[in-house]
């Protein structure tokens, strides 16, 4: 097989990894409900996933920068996470199903953790347009999610875990053909003072905005399939709604890659408004047409926040700590927020119901806007200049 070009290879990399993960995100809680777990237990499982990521991602990122070992880490991530996904279908065969799911989640999360932040750092460091490459992940997530919605309707929900393992086999094969420009290993030049230089005020504000968006995320991710059931709609609607969301994401990614998107701090603020608006709609209506249409807002919000925050993290970090910066964005921001959000959302589902839950979570959009606009105009402008130069 001829060696792929770096840009085409990373487009395929994002396509495979997001397509494989879509079924887990959309239908994990449906599977957990089928084997008898409560909303609070689902929230605990959802909490464990980002918690383990918070522990693992900075370690993986530091090792990647320290040893220049991004590609070996991606191999290990794909192989072990692919094997761990197979533990989920085995859980109902064990007497203590909840404990078995906990074990599966810990292993799966620890080893899936480095895949996205390290690939983000590699794409940005190579000078490729992050938005143009990442769009393929959004397209894959939506298409695969729609397929999973129909698949589990005719087979069984655990099919999503088998599909993830197959995807990781394909990813390993791709990695054998994918050229990567490893950053120079830092070796003994990596010290705590280098990491402290990364954690300045502007970077911490970025983490704050990412944290509150992360708290909002589980409501529209793992718990959305339960919402669809609560408004008496078929499982296939979950996949269709996700397809609409991810197509909107892809449009936003491609548009910004080709046209430029203005101020990153404002893009993040707009994303917070879009999330708030979506959740208000979901809390106040069960009309399927409105639910589907609201996914456009959600998809645009996710894409705008993702591309702005990733580019800002790259710009605000020292040149030798790009993988570490992306890992910290995931850990200190998105993953930490998601961990809290999984617990809070699960408890709210048990106490107020899945639909009313969206009204409570919606108010966090105000905090996303506030932290985003608190980032200095100068820091955002520097990020935009670097992104334009890379494009």
C-alpha positions in Angstrom: 0.0 0.0 0.0 1.4 3.4 -0.9 2.1 5.8 1.9 -0.7 8.3 2.5 -0.1 12.0 2.4 -0.2 13.5 5.9 -3.3 15.6 5.3 -5.3 12.8 3.7 -4.2 10.4 6.3 -5.3 12.6 9.2 -8.7 13.2 7.6 -9.1 9.4 7.4 -7.8 9.1 11.0 -10.5 11.5 12.3 -13.2 9.9 10.2 -12.4 6.4 11.7 -12.0 7.4 15.3 -15.2 9.6 15.4 -17.3 7.1 13.5 -16.2 4.3 15.9 -17.0 6.4 19.0 -20.4 7.7 17.9 -22.3 4.6 18.9 -20.7 4.5 22.3 -21.6 8.2 22.9 -25.2 8.0 21.6 -26.3 4.6 23.0 -24.2 3.7 26.0 -26.9 4.8 28.4 -29.5 2.9 26.4 -27.4 -0.3 26.9 -26.9 0.5 30.6 -30.7 1.1 31.1 -31.3 -2.3 29.4 -29.1 -4.1 31.9 -30.9 -2.4 34.8 -28.8 0.6 35.8 -30.4 3.7 37.3 -30.0 7.2 36.1 -27.7 7.9 39.0 -25.6 4.9 38.2 -25.4 6.0 34.6 -24.2 9.4 35.8 -21.5 7.6 37.9 -20.3 5.7 34.9 -20.4 8.9 32.8 -18.4 10.6 35.6 -15.7 7.9 35.6 -15.1 8.2 31.8 -13.9 11.9 31.8 -12.3 11.4 35.3 -10.0 8.7 34.0 -9.3 11.0 31.0 -8.4 13.8 33.4 -5.9 11.5 35.0 -4.4 10.0 31.9 -4.4 12.8 29.3 -1.7 15.0 30.9 0.5 12.0 31.5 0.1 10.8 27.8 0.7 14.4 26.6 3.8 14.9 28.7 5.2 11.6 27.5 4.5 12.5 23.9 6.4 15.8 24.3 9.1 14.4 26.5 10.0 11.4 24.3 8.6 12.4 20.9 6.5 9.3 21.0 3.1 10.4 19.6 2.7 7.6 17.1 3.6 4.8 19.5 1.1 6.2 22.0 -1.6 6.3 19.3 -0.9 2.6 18.5 -1.2 1.6 22.2 -4.4 3.7 22.6 -6.1 2.0 19.6 -5.2 -1.5 20.6 -6.0 -1.4 24.3 -9.2 0.8 24.0 -10.4 -1.5 21.2 -10.0 -4.5 23.4 -11.5 -2.8 26.5 -14.7 -2.0 24.5 -15.4 -5.7 24.3 -15.7 -5.9 28.1 -19.1 -4.0 28.1 -21.1 -6.8 26.4 -19.7 -9.3 28.9 -20.9 -7.3 31.9 -24.5 -8.7 32.0 -23.0 -12.2 32.3 -21.3 -11.2 35.6 -23.4 -11.1 38.8 -22.2 -7.6 39.7 -23.0 -5.9 36.4 -22.4 -2.4 37.7 -18.9 -3.2 39.0 -18.1 -4.9 35.7 -19.1 -1.8 33.8 -17.0 0.3 36.1 -13.9 -1.8 35.3 -14.6 -1.7 31.6 -15.1 2.1 31.7 -11.8 2.7 33.6 -9.7 0.7 31.2 -11.5 2.1 28.1 -11.2 5.7 29.2 -7.6 5.5 30.3 -6.4 4.2 27.0 -8.7 6.1 24.7 -7.7 9.4 26.4 -4.6 10.4 24.3 -6.0 9.8 20.8 -7.8 13.2 20.2 -5.5 15.7 22.0 -2.3 14.2 20.5 -3.7 14.1 17.0 -4.9 17.7 17.4 -1.4 18.7 18.4 0.1 16.9 15.4 -2.3 18.5 13.0 -1.7 22.0 14.3 2.1 21.6 14.6 2.3 20.4 11.0 0.6 23.6 9.7 -2.5 21.9 8.4 -5.9 23.6 8.9 -7.4 22.0 12.0 -10.9 23.0 10.9 -10.5 21.4 7.5 -9.2 18.1 8.9 -11.6 18.0 11.9 -14.6 18.4 9.7 -14.2 14.8 8.6 -14.7 13.6 12.2 -18.0 15.5 12.4 -19.2 14.0 9.1 -18.2 10.5 10.2 -19.9 10.9 13.7 -23.2 11.9 12.1 -23.3 9.3 9.4 -22.2 6.5 11.7 -24.6 7.6 14.4 -27.5 7.4 12.0 -26.4 3.9 11.0 -26.1 2.8 14.6 -29.6 4.0 15.3 -31.0 1.6 12.7 -28.5 -1.2 13.5 -29.4 -1.5 17.1 -33.1 -1.5 16.1 -32.6 -4.7 14.3 -29.8 -6.3 16.3 -28.8 -5.4 19.8 -27.4 -2.3 21.6 -24.1 -4.0 22.4 -23.4 -3.9 18.6 -21.9 -0.4 19.3 -19.1 -1.9 21.3 -18.2 -4.5 18.7 -18.2 -1.7 16.1 -15.8 0.4 18.1 -13.3 -2.6 18.3 -13.5 -3.0 14.5 -12.8 0.7 14.1 -9.7 0.4 16.2 -8.4 -2.4 14.1 -8.8 -0.2 11.0 -7.1 2.7 12.9 -4.0 0.5 13.6 -3.8 -0.4 9.9 -4.1 3.3 9.0 -1.3 4.2 11.5 1.1 1.9 9.7 0.7 4.0 6.5 0.3 7.5 8.1 3.4 9.7 8.1 3.8 11.9 11.2 6.2 14.8 11.9 7.1 14.1 15.5 8.2 17.1 17.5 11.7 17.0 18.9 11.9 15.1 22.1 12.5 17.4 25.1 14.2 14.9 27.3 15.8 16.6 30.3 14.7 20.0 29.1 11.1 19.2 30.3 10.7 20.5 33.9 7.9 21.8 36.1 8.9 25.4 35.3 8.1 24.8 31.7 4.6 23.5 32.6 4.0 26.5 35.0 4.7 28.9 32.1 1.8 27.3 30.3 -0.7 28.0 33.1 -1.1 31.7 32.8 -4.3 33.7 33.2 -5.5 33.6 29.6 -5.0 29.8 29.4 -6.9 29.4 32.7 -9.8 31.5 31.4 -9.9 29.2 28.3 -10.0 26.2 30.7 -12.9 27.8 32.6 -15.0 28.3 29.5 -14.3 24.8 28.4 -15.2 23.5 31.8 -18.7 24.9 31.8 -19.3 23.8 28.3 -18.2 20.4 29.4 -20.7 20.4 32.3 -23.4 21.1 29.7 -22.3 18.3 27.2 -23.6 15.1 28.8 -27.2 16.4 28.6 -26.9 16.5 24.8 -24.7 13.4 24.5 -25.1 10.3 26.7 -28.6 11.4 28.0 -30.1 12.5 24.7 -31.1 8.9 23.7 -33.1 8.8 27.0 -34.8 12.1 26.1 -35.9 10.6 22.8 -37.4 7.7 24.6 -39.1 10.0 27.1 -40.9 11.9 24.3 -42.1 8.6 22.8 -39.9 8.6 19.7 -38.2 5.6 18.1 -34.4 4.9 18.6 -33.7 5.8 14.9 -34.6 9.4 15.8 -31.5 9.6 18.0 -29.3 8.7 15.1 -31.1 11.1 12.8 -30.8 14.0 15.3 -27.1 13.3 15.7 -26.7 13.3 11.9 -28.2 16.8 11.7 -26.0 18.0 14.5 -22.8 16.7 13.0 -23.6 17.9 9.5 -24.0 21.4 11.0 -20.7 20.9 12.8 -19.0 19.9 9.5 -20.5 23.0 7.7 -19.1 25.3 10.4 -15.7 23.6 10.4 -15.4 23.9 6.6 -16.7 27.4 6.4 -14.2 28.7 9.0 -11.4 26.8 7.3 -12.1 28.5 4.0 -13.4 31.9 5.0 -11.9 32.6 8.4 -14.1 32.9 11.5 -13.5 36.2 13.2 -12.6 36.5 16.9 -12.1 33.2 18.6 -13.3 34.6 21.9 -16.6 35.7 20.3 -16.9 32.3 18.5 -16.8 30.6 22.0 -19.3 33.1 23.4 -21.7 32.5 20.5 -21.3 28.7 21.1 -22.5 29.2 24.7 -25.6 31.1 23.5 -26.3 28.3 21.0 -26.1 25.6 23.7 -28.3 27.6 26.0 -30.9 28.1 23.2 -30.9 24.4 22.3 -31.5 23.3 25.9 -34.3 25.8 26.4 -36.0 24.3 23.3 -35.6 20.7 24.5 -36.9 21.6 28.0 -40.1 23.3 26.6 -41.2 21.2 23.7 -41.6 17.6 22.7 -42.3 18.4 19.1 -40.0 16.2 17.0 -39.6 18.9 14.3 -38.3 21.4 16.9 -36.1 18.8 18.5 -34.5 17.9 15.2 -34.1 21.6 14.2 -32.5 22.4 17.5 -29.6 20.1 16.7 -28.5 22.6 14.0 -27.8 25.1 16.8 -26.1 22.5 18.9 -23.9 21.4 16.0 -22.9 24.9 15.2 -22.2 25.7 18.8 -20.0 22.6 19.3 -17.9 23.3 16.1 -17.4 26.9 16.9 -16.3 26.2 20.5 -14.1 23.3 19.5 -12.2 25.0 16.7 -11.8 28.3 18.7 -10.6 26.6 21.9 -8.2 24.2 20.2 -6.6 27.0 18.2 -6.4 29.2 21.3 -4.8 26.4 23.3 -2.2 26.0 20.6 -1.4 29.7 20.4 -1.3 30.3 24.2 1.2 27.4 24.8 5.0 27.3 24.6 6.3 25.8 21.4 7.6 22.7 23.2 4.4 21.9 25.0 1.8 21.6 22.3 0.6 18.1 23.1 0.6 19.0 26.8 -1.5 22.1 26.1 -4.1 20.1 24.1 -4.2 17.5 26.9 -4.7 20.2 29.6 -7.5 21.7 27.5 -9.2 18.3 27.5 -8.5 17.6 31.1 -8.8 20.9 33.0 -11.6 22.0 30.8 -13.8 19.6 28.8 -13.2 16.4 30.7 -13.4 18.0 34.2 -16.6 19.7 33.2 -18.0 16.5 31.6 -17.3 14.5 34.7 -19.2 17.0 36.9 -21.9 17.2 34.3 -22.4 13.4 34.1 -23.1 13.3 37.9 -25.3 16.4 38.0 -27.3 15.3 34.9 -27.8 11.8 36.2 -29.1 13.1 39.5 -31.4 15.6 37.8 -32.8 12.9 35.6 -33.8 10.9 38.7 -35.3 13.9 40.6 -36.9 16.1 37.9 -37.1 13.9 34.8 -35.0 13.9 31.6 -36.9 16.8 29.9 -37.0 19.2 32.8 -33.3 18.5 33.3 -32.4 20.6 30.2 -33.9 23.7 31.7 -31.6 23.5 34.7 -28.5 22.8 32.7 -29.2 25.6 30.2 -28.2 28.4 32.6 -24.6 27.3 32.4 -24.4 28.8 28.9 -24.2 32.2 30.6 -20.9 31.2 32.3 -19.5 29.9 29.0 -20.2 33.3 27.5 -18.7 35.2 30.5 -15.4 33.2 30.6 -15.0 33.4 26.8 -15.3 37.1 26.7 -12.9 37.5 29.6 -10.1 36.3 27.4 -8.1 39.3 26.2 -8.5 40.5 22.7 -4.7 40.4 22.2 -4.5 36.7 23.1 -7.4 35.9 20.7 -5.8 38.0 17.9 -2.5 36.2 18.3 -4.3 32.8 17.9 -6.1 34.0 14.8 -2.9 35.2 13.2 -1.2 31.8 13.8 -4.2 29.9 12.4 -4.2 32.1 9.3 -0.5 31.6 8.8 -0.9 27.8 9.1 -3.8 27.8 6.6 
